[in-house]
Amino acid sequence: MQNDTRVTAAPAGAAARSDRALRITAFFAVVMILIQFGLGMWQNLYGSVPASDNGKGAFTAFGDAVTNGPAVLATHAVLGTLLLLTGLVIVIRSIVSRRAAMGQ
């Protein structure tokens, strides 16, 4: 008697779709990081933060930046939040795909 210890994996098509979705999500995260970098540089060099935001807590300052701040600062804040969420999605997709390395 042979001991059959094969591991059943997802069908090849499902694994390929999962890999593709993970790569697309990671690509958009890189694009968002580049845009975020540019917006942050623009805000730092040419923009101004309202003096009334000085000394506020992080969440209060974020809310004021999004609702009452300059357009570049608001976009920078919202895009940063989207980047955090995208990072979580990438981690979850990576765990679900159970692949040691994507380059294989």
Summary of the structure (lengths in Angstrom):
residues: 104
radius of gyration: 20.9
end to end distance: 33.8
largest distance: 78.6
contacts: 225
relative contact order: 0.15
helix: 73%
strand: 0%
